């Protein structure tokens, strides 16, 4: 026979009075913001109607969003204007560095986060940024790793496995150098690397990828020409593109990503060839008395000036490309 425990006897002793638990106190978002430093977000645009909404959605926690538009012909500005806390300014495009430096000078708050329209702040990244903005003594600049997506999938290798960008900083402690394309941010102190990632949706189609590469190659060629680097030989036109492909496809394991990895490595290598071949062509034109047609550069010294003077050799550093 199974033995069951005897029934418990009634407890007749007086019970200690315990007050009912208090309901949880919900802290409004405005109170959370009040405990941290205010932050401005910068987004530069040109015909980004397909991507601007998702980008701005990921930045709604910021105290200000400044959209600097290069006179879009689609509905980019109208979409941006629907968001609370967004200011939309228009300016002629002289390159990403010029556009972003100009935007930095028009932000209301001293802490600044810069995004492109194909990037998204994850909830984890938002939480990490707001936490550090509440810290007593945060660093002056932060680098953020990117999780890259292209051509229908995530790109984990192909030279992008260590991709990170310096995008969060205190005004006056970071600025872009005078370059038309591929300008890496200068900082007064070595940026700290955040734990969370930035989602980066690079490109959806091969046609878009090739066209973007051609555009960047043209701007890169214009930068070389402007800098006086006009003598192009086989080393630049042949060896450099071949080395770039070998480095990203073999050494940086693009070969593990199948056809996507092949394309992600071959197209930039083609862009490297096109950049140097363009300069070579311009040099031949000049010998025939024809002046190459270059894009406009931002010649305003205020765009490139640091608030407290130029960065000395021991005060600033160029964030290296991974």
LUMKOLVEX-167668 format. One record per residue (C-alpha): residue number from 1; residue in one letter; x, y, z. Coordinates in nm, 3 decimals. Each point is the difference from the previous one (the first is absolute). Layout:
REM residues N
PT;NUM;A;X;Y;Z .
...
END
This chain:
REM residues 322
PT;1;X;0.000;0.000;0.000 .
PT;2;X;0.129;0.341;-0.095 .
PT;3;X;0.056;0.226;0.296 .
PT;4;X;-0.118;0.358;-0.048 .
PT;5;X;0.106;0.288;0.224 .
PT;6;X;-0.241;0.091;0.271 .
PT;7;X;-0.217;0.300;-0.070 .
PT;8;X;0.149;0.324;0.129 .
PT;9;X;-0.162;0.144;0.308 .
PT;10;X;-0.143;0.347;-0.016 .
PT;11;X;0.244;0.273;0.104 .
PT;12;X;-0.176;0.206;0.269 .
PT;13;X;0.303;0.217;0.092 .
PT;14;X;-0.025;0.370;-0.078 .
PT;15;X;0.157;0.094;-0.334 .
PT;16;X;0.241;0.286;-0.052 .
PT;17;X;-0.164;0.283;-0.190 .
PT;18;X;0.162;0.051;-0.339 .
PT;19;X;-0.101;0.291;-0.221 .
PT;20;X;-0.108;-0.077;-0.353 .
PT;21;X;0.281;0.034;-0.255 .
PT;22;X;0.011;0.332;-0.180 .
PT;23;X;-0.072;0.000;-0.373 .
PT;24;X;0.307;0.046;-0.221 .
PT;25;X;0.089;0.356;-0.088 .
PT;26;X;0.025;0.052;-0.372 .
PT;27;X;0.270;0.249;-0.090 .
PT;28;X;-0.096;0.197;-0.310 .
PT;29;X;0.242;0.018;-0.288 .
PT;30;X;0.035;0.375;0.053 .
PT;31;X;0.132;-0.063;0.352 .
PT;32;X;0.252;-0.251;-0.133 .
PT;33;X;0.123;0.255;-0.253 .
PT;34;X;0.029;0.261;0.272 .
PT;35;X;0.259;-0.214;0.179 .
PT;36;X;0.237;-0.018;-0.297 .
PT;37;X;0.176;0.245;-0.226 .
PT;38;X;-0.203;0.114;-0.300 .
PT;39;X;0.095;-0.130;-0.342 .
PT;40;X;-0.048;0.107;-0.360 .
PT;41;X;-0.015;-0.245;-0.290 .
PT;42;X;0.115;0.088;-0.352 .
PT;43;X;-0.129;-0.167;-0.316 .
PT;44;X;0.113;0.118;-0.346 .
PT;45;X;-0.228;-0.080;-0.292 .
PT;46;X;-0.053;0.012;-0.375 .
PT;47;X;-0.300;-0.181;-0.149 .
PT;48;X;-0.029;-0.239;0.294 .
PT;49;X;-0.378;-0.039;0.010 .
PT;50;X;0.032;-0.380;0.016 .
PT;51;X;0.228;-0.007;0.305 .
PT;52;X;-0.043;0.325;0.197 .
PT;53;X;-0.305;-0.107;0.203 .
PT;54;X;0.159;-0.311;0.154 .
PT;55;X;0.316;0.195;0.078 .
PT;56;X;-0.188;0.281;0.177 .
PT;57;X;-0.217;-0.254;0.186 .
PT;58;X;0.317;-0.135;0.161 .
PT;59;X;0.101;0.351;0.111 .
PT;60;X;-0.327;0.119;0.160 .
PT;61;X;0.157;-0.025;0.347 .
PT;62;X;0.246;0.279;-0.085 .
PT;63;X;-0.074;0.353;0.119 .
PT;64;X;0.047;0.143;-0.348 .
PT;65;X;0.030;-0.145;-0.350 .
PT;66;X;0.159;0.221;-0.263 .
PT;67;X;-0.058;-0.110;-0.360 .
PT;68;X;0.228;0.174;-0.251 .
PT;69;X;-0.140;-0.060;-0.346 .
PT;70;X;0.181;0.058;-0.330 .
PT;71;X;-0.311;0.126;-0.184 .
PT;72;X;-0.173;-0.335;-0.045 .
PT;73;X;-0.247;-0.033;-0.285 .
PT;74;X;-0.206;-0.272;0.168 .
PT;75;X;-0.202;0.008;0.324 .
PT;76;X;0.298;-0.023;0.237 .
PT;77;X;-0.055;0.340;0.162 .
PT;78;X;-0.375;-0.052;0.031 .
PT;79;X;0.045;-0.334;0.177 .
PT;80;X;0.262;0.145;0.236 .
PT;81;X;-0.228;0.293;0.082 .
PT;82;X;-0.266;-0.234;0.139 .
PT;83;X;0.221;-0.095;0.295 .
PT;84;X;-0.011;0.197;0.324 .
PT;85;X;0.326;0.165;0.095 .
PT;86;X;0.141;-0.008;-0.354 .
PT;87;X;0.149;0.309;-0.164 .
PT;88;X;0.053;-0.014;-0.374 .
PT;89;X;0.263;0.224;-0.160 .
PT;90;X;0.107;0.009;-0.366 .
PT;91;X;0.357;0.041;-0.120 .
PT;92;X;0.195;-0.068;-0.320 .
PT;93;X;0.197;-0.324;0.018 .
PT;94;X;0.380;0.028;-0.004 .
PT;95;X;0.066;-0.345;0.144 .
PT;96;X;-0.096;-0.185;0.316 .
PT;97;X;0.272;0.158;0.214 .
PT;98;X;-0.098;0.354;-0.093 .
PT;99;X;-0.369;-0.070;0.053 .
PT;100;X;0.052;-0.155;0.342 .
PT;101;X;0.241;0.267;0.127 .
PT;102;X;-0.252;0.264;-0.102 .
PT;103;X;-0.274;-0.192;0.181 .
PT;104;X;0.214;-0.031;0.315 .
PT;105;X;0.022;0.379;0.016 .
PT;106;X;-0.381;0.029;-0.020 .
PT;107;X;-0.085;-0.249;0.277 .
PT;108;X;-0.161;0.130;0.320 .
PT;109;X;0.168;-0.241;0.240 .
PT;110;X;0.362;-0.085;0.073 .
PT;111;X;-0.031;-0.379;-0.030 .
PT;112;X;-0.050;-0.114;-0.359 .
PT;113;X;-0.084;-0.329;-0.171 .
PT;114;X;0.038;-0.026;-0.379 .
PT;115;X;-0.189;-0.251;-0.213 .
PT;116;X;-0.042;-0.067;-0.370 .
PT;117;X;-0.348;-0.086;-0.119 .
PT;118;X;0.098;-0.364;-0.055 .
PT;119;X;0.093;-0.040;0.368 .
PT;120;X;-0.220;-0.085;0.301 .
PT;121;X;0.059;0.044;0.374 .
PT;122;X;-0.092;-0.322;0.178 .
PT;123;X;-0.180;0.011;0.339 .
PT;124;X;0.317;-0.136;0.161 .
PT;125;X;0.210;0.277;-0.153 .
PT;126;X;-0.252;0.263;0.109 .
PT;127;X;0.011;-0.130;0.357 .
PT;128;X;0.380;-0.004;0.003 .
PT;129;X;0.024;0.355;-0.133 .
PT;130;X;-0.253;0.135;0.249 .
PT;131;X;0.183;-0.174;0.283 .
PT;132;X;0.336;0.152;-0.089 .
PT;133;X;-0.161;0.342;-0.042 .
PT;134;X;-0.110;-0.033;0.362 .
PT;135;X;0.352;-0.085;0.120 .
PT;136;X;0.193;0.259;0.202 .
PT;137;X;0.298;0.011;-0.238 .
PT;138;X;-0.061;-0.164;-0.337 .
PT;139;X;0.266;-0.018;-0.269 .
PT;140;X;-0.003;0.268;-0.268 .
PT;141;X;-0.051;-0.231;-0.300 .
PT;142;X;-0.129;-0.351;-0.065 .
PT;143;X;0.041;-0.245;-0.285 .
PT;144;X;-0.290;-0.229;-0.092 .
PT;145;X;0.024;-0.340;-0.167 .
PT;146;X;-0.231;-0.058;-0.295 .
PT;147;X;-0.191;-0.314;-0.095 .
PT;148;X;-0.010;0.018;-0.379 .
PT;149;X;-0.275;-0.124;-0.229 .
PT;150;X;0.025;0.001;-0.381 .
PT;151;X;-0.153;-0.171;-0.303 .
PT;152;X;-0.257;-0.185;0.207 .
PT;153;X;0.208;-0.127;0.290 .
PT;154;X;0.244;0.078;0.280 .
PT;155;X;0.362;0.053;-0.101 .
PT;156;X;0.222;-0.142;0.273 .
PT;157;X;0.335;-0.004;-0.179 .
PT;158;X;0.125;0.155;-0.328 .
PT;159;X;0.196;0.263;0.192 .
PT;160;X;-0.300;0.114;0.205 .
PT;161;X;0.043;-0.225;0.305 .
PT;162;X;0.177;0.279;0.191 .
PT;163;X;-0.206;0.287;-0.141 .
PT;164;X;-0.050;0.283;0.247 .
PT;165;X;-0.054;0.375;-0.027 .
PT;166;X;0.049;0.293;0.237 .
PT;167;X;-0.344;0.158;0.015 .
PT;168;X;-0.068;0.099;0.362 .
PT;169;X;0.200;0.289;0.144 .
PT;170;X;0.000;0.324;0.192 .
PT;171;X;-0.003;0.314;-0.211 .
PT;172;X;0.348;0.148;-0.030 .
PT;173;X;0.173;-0.335;0.048 .
PT;174;X;-0.059;-0.149;-0.346 .
PT;175;X;-0.019;0.124;-0.358 .
PT;176;X;0.033;-0.125;-0.355 .
PT;177;X;0.306;0.087;-0.214 .
PT;178;X;-0.020;0.182;-0.332 .
PT;179;X;-0.067;-0.289;-0.236 .
PT;180;X;-0.269;-0.048;-0.261 .
PT;181;X;-0.056;-0.372;0.070 .
PT;182;X;0.099;-0.268;0.254 .
PT;183;X;0.095;0.251;0.271 .
PT;184;X;0.070;-0.166;0.336 .
PT;185;X;-0.081;0.212;0.302 .
PT;186;X;0.279;0.169;0.193 .
PT;187;X;-0.024;-0.004;0.380 .
PT;188;X;0.201;0.168;0.273 .
PT;189;X;0.013;-0.320;0.204 .
PT;190;X;-0.008;-0.365;-0.098 .
PT;191;X;-0.368;-0.100;-0.027 .
PT;192;X;-0.133;-0.270;0.228 .
PT;193;X;-0.184;-0.289;-0.169 .
PT;194;X;-0.361;-0.065;0.098 .
PT;195;X;-0.127;-0.353;0.062 .
PT;196;X;-0.323;0.032;-0.201 .
PT;197;X;-0.019;0.011;-0.378 .
PT;198;X;-0.144;0.225;-0.267 .
PT;199;X;-0.206;-0.176;-0.266 .
PT;200;X;0.125;0.097;-0.347 .
PT;201;X;-0.209;-0.084;-0.307 .
PT;202;X;0.259;0.074;-0.266 .
PT;203;X;-0.162;-0.081;-0.330 .
PT;204;X;-0.295;-0.201;-0.133 .
PT;205;X;0.088;-0.059;-0.365 .
PT;206;X;0.313;-0.053;-0.206 .
PT;207;X;-0.095;0.290;-0.226 .
PT;208;X;-0.014;0.235;0.298 .
PT;209;X;0.334;-0.131;0.128 .
PT;210;X;0.176;0.051;-0.334 .
PT;211;X;-0.143;0.347;-0.046 .
PT;212;X;0.103;0.106;0.350 .
PT;213;X;0.349;-0.141;-0.060 .
PT;214;X;0.034;0.198;-0.323 .
PT;215;X;-0.107;0.318;0.176 .
PT;216;X;0.245;-0.049;0.285 .
PT;217;X;0.277;-0.086;-0.248 .
PT;218;X;-0.062;0.327;-0.183 .
PT;219;X;0.012;0.199;0.322 .
PT;220;X;0.311;-0.186;0.112 .
PT;221;X;0.167;0.080;-0.331 .
PT;222;X;-0.090;0.366;0.044 .
PT;223;X;0.159;-0.005;0.346 .
PT;224;X;0.321;-0.151;-0.139 .
PT;225;X;0.009;0.260;-0.277 .
PT;226;X;-0.059;0.284;0.243 .
PT;227;X;0.279;-0.131;0.224 .
PT;228;X;0.243;-0.006;-0.293 .
PT;229;X;0.022;-0.380;-0.023 .
PT;230;X;-0.032;-0.014;-0.378 .
PT;231;X;0.274;-0.239;-0.111 .
PT;232;X;-0.167;-0.339;-0.047 .
PT;233;X;0.183;-0.315;-0.112 .
PT;234;X;-0.051;-0.374;0.005 .
PT;235;X;0.052;-0.014;0.377 .
PT;236;X;-0.306;0.215;0.068 .
PT;237;X;-0.219;-0.121;-0.288 .
PT;238;X;0.080;-0.372;0.022 .
PT;239;X;0.172;-0.101;0.323 .
PT;240;X;-0.213;0.202;0.241 .
PT;241;X;-0.337;-0.137;-0.127 .
PT;242;X;0.137;-0.355;-0.012 .
PT;243;X;0.137;0.030;0.353 .
PT;244;X;-0.328;0.136;0.131 .
PT;245;X;-0.191;-0.294;-0.143 .
PT;246;X;0.252;-0.254;0.132 .
PT;247;X;0.004;0.162;0.345 .
PT;248;X;-0.378;0.007;0.044 .
PT;249;X;-0.090;-0.322;-0.183 .
PT;250;X;0.280;-0.226;0.125 .
PT;251;X;0.169;0.149;0.306 .
PT;252;X;-0.322;0.147;0.143 .
PT;253;X;-0.203;-0.310;-0.089 .
PT;254;X;-0.246;0.135;-0.255 .
PT;255;X;0.036;-0.339;-0.166 .
PT;256;X;-0.207;-0.149;0.286 .
PT;257;X;-0.306;0.204;-0.101 .
PT;258;X;-0.059;-0.155;-0.339 .
PT;259;X;-0.118;0.213;-0.291 .
PT;260;X;-0.092;0.287;0.233 .
PT;261;X;0.354;0.009;0.133 .
PT;262;X;0.145;-0.008;-0.352 .
PT;263;X;-0.213;0.299;-0.102 .
PT;264;X;0.069;0.191;0.321 .
PT;265;X;0.374;-0.033;-0.065 .
PT;266;X;0.009;0.034;-0.379 .
PT;267;X;-0.206;0.320;-0.030 .
PT;268;X;0.219;0.209;0.238 .
PT;269;X;0.310;-0.133;-0.180 .
PT;270;X;-0.156;0.123;-0.324 .
PT;271;X;-0.061;0.334;0.170 .
PT;272;X;0.368;0.023;0.091 .
PT;273;X;0.096;-0.065;-0.363 .
PT;274;X;-0.255;0.253;-0.125 .
PT;275;X;0.129;0.269;0.237 .
PT;276;X;0.359;-0.022;-0.121 .
PT;277;X;-0.102;-0.053;-0.365 .
PT;278;X;-0.207;0.320;0.020 .
PT;279;X;0.299;0.201;0.122 .
PT;280;X;0.211;-0.151;-0.279 .
PT;281;X;-0.262;0.110;-0.253 .
PT;282;X;-0.013;0.351;0.140 .
PT;283;X;0.379;0.027;-0.023 .
PT;284;X;-0.018;-0.092;-0.369 .
PT;285;X;-0.270;0.260;-0.054 .
PT;286;X;0.215;0.263;0.163 .
PT;287;X;0.288;-0.081;-0.234 .
PT;288;X;-0.238;0.069;-0.290 .
PT;289;X;-0.096;0.334;0.155 .
PT;290;X;-0.335;-0.114;0.137 .
PT;291;X;-0.085;0.079;0.362 .
PT;292;X;-0.167;-0.285;0.193 .
PT;293;X;-0.346;0.069;0.139 .
PT;294;X;0.020;-0.045;0.378 .
PT;295;X;-0.279;0.013;0.259 .
PT;296;X;-0.021;0.307;0.221 .
PT;297;X;0.194;-0.003;0.327 .
PT;298;X;-0.089;0.188;0.317 .
PT;299;X;0.257;0.279;0.016 .
PT;300;X;-0.150;0.173;0.306 .
PT;301;X;0.264;-0.012;0.279 .
PT;302;X;-0.276;0.010;0.263 .
PT;303;X;-0.116;-0.346;-0.108 .
PT;304;X;0.333;-0.155;0.091 .
PT;305;X;0.102;0.216;0.298 .
PT;306;X;-0.004;-0.148;0.349 .
PT;307;X;-0.179;0.211;0.265 .
PT;308;X;0.322;0.059;0.194 .
PT;309;X;0.248;-0.007;-0.286 .
PT;310;X;0.163;-0.272;-0.203 .
PT;311;X;0.077;-0.340;0.147 .
PT;312;X;0.368;-0.036;0.074 .
PT;313;X;0.202;-0.306;-0.088 .
PT;314;X;-0.027;-0.132;0.353 .
PT;315;X;-0.359;0.112;0.064 .
PT;316;X;-0.202;-0.174;-0.267 .
PT;317;X;0.009;-0.329;-0.184 .
PT;318;X;-0.153;-0.148;-0.308 .
PT;319;X;-0.230;-0.289;0.083 .
PT;320;X;0.146;-0.283;-0.209 .
PT;321;X;-0.211;-0.194;-0.243 .
PT;322;X;-0.022;-0.359;0.132 .
END
